[in-house]
Each structure stands twice: as structure tokens, then as C-alpha cells.
Amino acid sequence: MNDHTDAPAERHRLDGRVAVVTGAAGGIGTAIAQRLAALGAGVALLDLPRAATELEHLRRTLPTRGLAGVCDIADPDSVAAAAERVHAQLGGCDILVNNAGVLGRHASLDGMDLADWDRLMDVNLRGPFLCTRAFGALMLARGRGSIVNIASIAAGKPNASPAYSVSKAGVLALTRHTAVEWGPRGVRANAVSPGFIRTPLSAVHYASDEMLQWRTGLVPVRRLGTTGDIADAAAYLASDAAGFVNGQDLIVDGGFLETPLMHAQPKADQYGGHGH
């Protein structure tokens, strides 16, 4: 493993490593897969069967070796089969990015459909656990590895989808537990919590110009996040540059979570008088 005497750029490289990215067929997952491959990693692209065509197209565009595989992360047999294929074709796993997830319907706690709750928990929490266990076994066998879980700022702040918030809070708890239990065995685990990121999955939140402008105005850097912003964070945590970072949640939200008191001030006083 590289140490602090190496050139900074080299510590960010992932040459010779194998990365697994779930939910790789679009949005944040695709951006992460492309970034890891650009840094030298071979990438196993996993997603649901309906995304098989998109996965294969993405695989062909990457500059490194890889595979495109179908996987239902909520199904232990499907996850086990994917792990076996990655081991057989790519030789193991050094990096796991638990990115696959679904958004919850807006609902109140007392009005939420139980089937919706269960679906969110199956994909957003059971899925990362199953993948951590299956692909983590390949890392533990090597005595090294890095797990990056894609969580959300909703994990710590209630919003209009209680199941989504609770599932992502569980992801953070899984991250911390994995970091502490597997750290002595050479495997780090960290999370990235995106803020307002414009993707096909979140497009419904920006269907109107009013909503787009409103949300943008709540972010101090005055823009929404991009999939590349999240890919940069995930690539850092996967690399040796983050070799002493373990059990952490890297919030990538342009400063949004720091703004409540600022927005409770008269508009003329917000942002030191430079808010608009």
C-alpha cells in the first residue's frame, strides 16, 4: 500500500484494482464507474436485468477491463452469483461502491403503504448489507479493500419520504459498523452523502423552473450538484489518498446543511448582504 512519501497523484490512482459498482447503468453509478476506470481500476458494472443493454454499452466505453452483470441486490442468491462471477472473471474485489437505490414516495408516517416501506428497506439497506457481505468476503480474503456506500443528507434530516430517510440512516450505521469490525482486517468503509444532485432519478424534483430555482438558491455555492461531484468523492475514498479515513460520512451538498439559520434572517442580511 502507498504511504505518505508517494507523490500525491499516485496515491489517487487505482491501477490494477477491481471495483464493483452497483446501480451502474445510470446517473451517479455511471459517473462513478467512469471515474474509477479513468483512474485505472477494472470495473464490474452491476444493475437490474432491464438495464443489461445500457451496462454492456457502458462496459465497452471504459478504458479498462471489466464486466457487465445483472444483479438484484435485494436477492442474496443474485448477489452471491454476481460475486462469484466477479471473482472468476476479474480475480477478486478491491473496491465496492454500494450505489444502487430507489427514492421513496412522499407520504406521512401514518399514511405510508407498508409495501413501499418494505421495498425501500429491501433495496436501500438490505442490498448494501448483502453486497458488503458477499464482496467484502473477497476483500477480507486479500486482507485489503475499500467500501464506499452512497447514503444521503436525508439520513440525518427528515424530509417528505420517511422510508428513504430511515433506509439511508441505516446505511450510515452499516458503514460505521463495517469500518470498526473490518478495519483491523484491512478493509475500510466510508459513505458519501449527496445533497441536491440532478440525475434522471431525481428529475421529478426539478420538473418546474420554480422548484429548480428555489433549491439552487438554498445552496451556498449557488448550483446543484453533478454526478461528477459524487464520483470525485467516491474515487477519493476508494483510493490510498484516503488510507486513514475510515467510518466517515463525506457530505457533498455545496454547504446546504449549514444554511438553516442564514435563511431565517431578513433577506437583506442573508449571506452578508450578498445572497442574491
C-alpha positions as CSV (number, residue, x, y, z in Angstrom):
1,M,0.0,0.0,0.0
2,N,1.2,3.5,-0.8
3,D,2.4,5.7,2.1
4,H,2.7,9.4,2.7
5,T,6.0,9.5,0.9
6,D,4.4,8.8,-2.5
7,A,3.5,11.5,-5.0
8,P,0.0,12.8,-4.3
9,A,-1.2,12.0,-7.7
10,E,-0.1,8.4,-7.4
11,R,-2.0,7.9,-4.2
12,H,-5.2,8.6,-6.1
13,R,-4.5,6.1,-8.8
14,L,-6.3,2.7,-8.8
15,D,-4.2,0.8,-11.3
16,G,-4.6,-3.0,-11.0
17,R,-7.6,-2.9,-8.7
18,V,-11.0,-4.3,-9.3
19,A,-14.0,-2.1,-8.4
20,V,-17.7,-3.3,-8.2
21,V,-20.3,-0.6,-8.7
22,T,-24.0,-1.4,-8.1
23,G,-26.7,0.6,-9.9
24,A,-24.1,1.3,-12.6
25,A,-26.5,1.8,-15.5
26,G,-27.2,5.5,-15.0
27,G,-26.8,8.7,-13.1
28,I,-24.4,8.6,-10.2
29,G,-23.5,5.0,-10.7
30,T,-22.3,5.5,-14.3
31,A,-20.3,8.6,-13.3
32,I,-18.6,6.7,-10.5
33,A,-17.8,3.7,-12.8
34,Q,-16.3,6.1,-15.4
35,R,-14.2,7.9,-12.8
36,L,-12.8,4.7,-11.3
37,A,-11.9,3.3,-14.7
38,A,-10.2,6.6,-15.6
39,L,-8.0,6.1,-12.6
40,G,-7.0,2.7,-13.7
41,A,-9.4,0.3,-12.0
42,G,-11.1,-2.6,-13.7
43,V,-14.9,-2.2,-13.1
44,A,-17.7,-4.7,-12.6
45,L,-20.9,-3.0,-13.6
46,L,-24.0,-4.3,-11.8
47,D,-27.6,-3.4,-12.3
48,L,-31.0,-5.0,-12.8
49,P,-31.7,-7.2,-15.9
50,R,-33.7,-4.4,-17.6
51,A,-30.5,-2.4,-17.7
52,A,-28.4,-5.1,-19.4
53,T,-28.1,-3.2,-22.7
54,E,-27.0,0.0,-21.0
55,L,-24.5,-1.9,-18.9
56,E,-22.9,-3.6,-21.9
57,H,-22.7,-0.3,-23.8
58,L,-21.0,1.4,-20.8
59,R,-18.6,-1.5,-20.4
60,R,-17.4,-1.1,-24.0
61,T,-16.7,2.6,-23.5
62,L,-14.5,2.1,-20.4
63,P,-10.7,2.3,-20.9
64,T,-10.0,-0.7,-18.6
65,R,-11.1,-4.3,-18.4
66,G,-14.4,-5.1,-16.8
67,L,-17.7,-6.9,-17.0
68,A,-21.4,-6.1,-17.2
69,G,-23.5,-8.2,-14.9
70,V,-27.2,-8.3,-13.9
71,C,-27.8,-8.4,-10.2
72,D,-30.8,-7.8,-7.9
73,I,-29.0,-6.5,-4.8
74,A,-32.0,-7.4,-2.6
75,D,-31.7,-11.1,-3.5
76,P,-29.0,-13.0,-1.7
77,D,-28.7,-15.6,-4.4
78,S,-28.3,-13.0,-7.1
79,V,-25.7,-11.1,-5.1
80,A,-23.8,-14.4,-4.4
81,A,-23.8,-15.3,-8.1
82,A,-22.5,-11.8,-9.1
83,A,-19.7,-12.1,-6.5
84,E,-18.7,-15.5,-7.9
85,R,-18.7,-14.1,-11.5
86,V,-16.5,-11.1,-10.4
87,H,-14.1,-13.4,-8.7
88,A,-13.9,-15.8,-11.6
89,Q,-13.5,-13.2,-14.4
90,L,-11.7,-10.4,-12.6
91,G,-9.9,-12.2,-9.9
92,G,-11.4,-10.6,-6.8
93,C,-12.6,-7.3,-5.5
94,D,-10.7,-4.3,-4.0
95,I,-13.4,-1.6,-4.1
96,L,-17.1,-1.9,-3.6
97,V,-19.4,1.1,-4.3
98,N,-22.9,0.4,-2.9
99,N,-24.7,2.9,-5.1
100,A,-27.9,1.2,-6.2
101,G,-31.0,2.7,-4.5
102,V,-34.6,3.9,-5.0
103,L,-36.4,7.0,-3.9
104,G,-39.4,6.7,-1.8
105,R,-42.9,8.1,-2.4
106,H,-43.8,11.2,-0.5
107,A,-46.0,10.1,2.4
108,S,-46.7,10.6,6.0
109,L,-45.7,8.1,8.6
110,D,-49.4,7.3,9.4
111,G,-50.3,7.1,5.8
112,M,-47.4,5.2,4.3
113,D,-48.1,2.0,2.5
114,L,-46.2,-0.9,4.1
115,A,-45.2,-2.4,0.7
116,D,-43.5,0.9,-0.1
117,W,-41.6,0.8,3.2
118,D,-40.5,-2.7,2.7
119,R,-39.3,-2.0,-0.9
120,L,-37.2,0.9,0.3
121,M,-35.6,-1.2,3.0
122,D,-35.0,-4.1,0.7
123,V,-33.1,-2.1,-1.9
124,N,-31.6,0.7,0.1
125,L,-30.5,-1.2,3.2
126,R,-30.7,-5.0,2.7
127,G,-29.0,-4.6,-0.6
128,P,-25.9,-2.8,0.7
129,F,-25.7,-5.3,3.5
130,L,-25.8,-8.3,1.1
131,C,-23.2,-6.8,-1.2
132,T,-21.0,-5.8,1.7
133,R,-21.1,-9.4,3.0
134,A,-20.5,-11.0,-0.5
135,F,-17.9,-8.7,-2.0
136,G,-16.4,-7.9,1.4
137,A,-15.5,-11.6,1.7
138,L,-13.3,-11.3,-1.4
139,M,-11.6,-8.2,0.2
140,L,-11.1,-10.0,3.6
141,A,-9.5,-12.9,1.8
142,R,-7.0,-10.4,0.4
143,G,-6.6,-8.5,3.6
144,R,-7.4,-5.2,2.0
145,G,-10.2,-3.2,0.4
146,S,-12.4,-0.1,0.5
147,I,-16.2,0.1,0.6
148,V,-17.9,3.3,-0.3
149,N,-21.6,3.5,0.5
150,I,-23.8,6.1,-1.2
151,A,-26.0,7.5,1.5
152,S,-27.9,10.8,1.5
153,I,-28.2,14.0,3.5
154,A,-31.7,12.8,4.1
155,A,-30.2,10.2,6.6
156,G,-29.9,12.9,9.2
157,K,-32.7,15.4,8.2
158,P,-36.4,14.4,8.0
159,N,-38.0,15.1,4.6
160,A,-41.1,14.1,2.7
161,S,-40.1,10.4,2.4
162,P,-39.7,8.8,5.8
163,A,-38.7,5.4,4.5
164,Y,-35.9,6.9,2.4
165,S,-34.5,8.8,5.3
166,V,-34.6,5.8,7.6
167,S,-33.1,3.5,5.0
168,K,-30.2,5.9,4.4
169,A,-29.7,6.3,8.1
170,G,-29.3,2.6,8.2
171,V,-26.7,2.8,5.5
172,L,-24.6,5.1,7.7
173,A,-24.9,2.8,10.6
174,L,-23.8,-0.1,8.4
175,T,-20.9,2.0,7.3
176,R,-19.7,2.7,10.8
177,H,-20.1,-0.9,11.9
178,T,-18.2,-2.3,8.9
179,A,-15.4,0.2,9.4
180,V,-14.9,-0.8,13.0
181,E,-15.3,-4.5,12.6
182,W,-13.3,-4.9,9.4
183,G,-10.8,-2.1,9.9
184,P,-8.4,-4.5,11.8
185,R,-8.6,-6.9,8.8
186,G,-7.6,-4.3,6.2
187,V,-10.9,-3.2,4.9
188,R,-12.1,0.4,5.2
189,A,-15.7,1.6,4.9
190,N,-16.9,5.1,4.3
191,A,-20.0,6.8,3.0
192,V,-20.8,9.7,0.6
193,S,-24.0,11.7,1.4
194,P,-25.1,13.6,-1.7
195,G,-27.2,16.8,-1.4
196,F,-29.2,18.1,-4.3
197,I,-27.9,16.2,-7.3
198,R,-29.6,16.4,-10.6
199,T,-30.0,13.0,-12.1
200,P,-32.6,11.1,-14.1
201,L,-33.8,9.5,-10.8
202,S,-34.2,13.0,-9.2
203,A,-35.6,14.7,-12.2
204,V,-39.1,14.8,-10.7
205,H,-37.8,17.3,-8.1
206,Y,-36.8,19.7,-10.8
207,A,-39.8,19.4,-13.2
208,S,-40.6,23.1,-12.7
209,D,-38.4,26.1,-13.0
210,E,-39.7,27.4,-9.7
211,M,-38.5,24.3,-7.8
212,L,-35.2,24.3,-9.7
213,Q,-34.5,28.0,-8.8
214,W,-35.7,27.5,-5.2
215,R,-33.4,24.6,-4.5
216,T,-30.5,26.2,-6.2
217,G,-31.0,29.3,-4.1
218,L,-30.7,27.2,-0.9
219,V,-27.2,26.0,-1.8
220,P,-24.4,28.5,-0.8
221,V,-22.4,27.7,-3.9
222,R,-25.5,28.5,-6.0
223,R,-25.7,25.4,-8.1
224,L,-27.0,21.9,-7.9
225,G,-24.5,19.1,-7.6
226,T,-23.5,16.9,-10.5
227,T,-22.9,13.2,-10.8
228,G,-19.2,14.1,-11.2
229,D,-19.1,15.7,-7.8
230,I,-20.2,12.4,-6.2
231,A,-17.8,10.4,-8.4
232,D,-14.9,12.6,-7.3
233,A,-15.8,11.9,-3.6
234,A,-16.2,8.2,-4.1
235,A,-12.9,7.9,-6.0
236,Y,-11.1,9.7,-3.2
237,L,-12.5,7.4,-0.5
238,A,-11.7,4.3,-2.6
239,S,-8.0,5.4,-3.0
240,D,-4.9,5.2,-0.9
241,A,-5.2,9.0,-0.5
242,A,-7.9,8.2,2.0
243,G,-6.0,5.4,3.6
244,F,-6.5,6.8,7.1
245,V,-10.2,7.7,6.5
246,N,-12.5,5.0,8.0
247,G,-16.1,5.1,9.2
248,Q,-16.8,8.6,7.9
249,D,-19.6,10.2,6.1
250,L,-18.4,12.7,3.4
251,I,-21.2,15.2,2.8
252,V,-21.3,16.6,-0.7
253,D,-24.0,19.2,-0.7
254,G,-22.5,22.6,-1.5
255,G,-23.0,23.7,2.1
256,F,-26.8,23.2,2.1
257,L,-27.0,21.6,5.5
258,E,-25.2,24.6,7.1
259,T,-27.8,27.2,6.0
260,P,-30.9,27.0,8.2
261,L,-30.0,30.0,10.4
262,M,-28.9,32.0,7.4
263,H,-32.3,31.5,5.8
264,A,-34.1,32.5,9.0
265,Q,-32.7,36.0,8.7
266,P,-34.1,39.0,6.8
267,K,-33.3,38.6,3.1
268,A,-31.3,41.8,3.1
269,D,-29.0,40.3,5.7
270,Q,-28.6,36.8,4.2
271,Y,-25.1,35.9,3.1
272,G,-23.6,39.1,4.4
273,G,-25.9,41.1,2.1
274,H,-24.7,39.2,-1.0
275,G,-27.3,36.4,-1.1
276,H,-28.9,37.3,-4.4
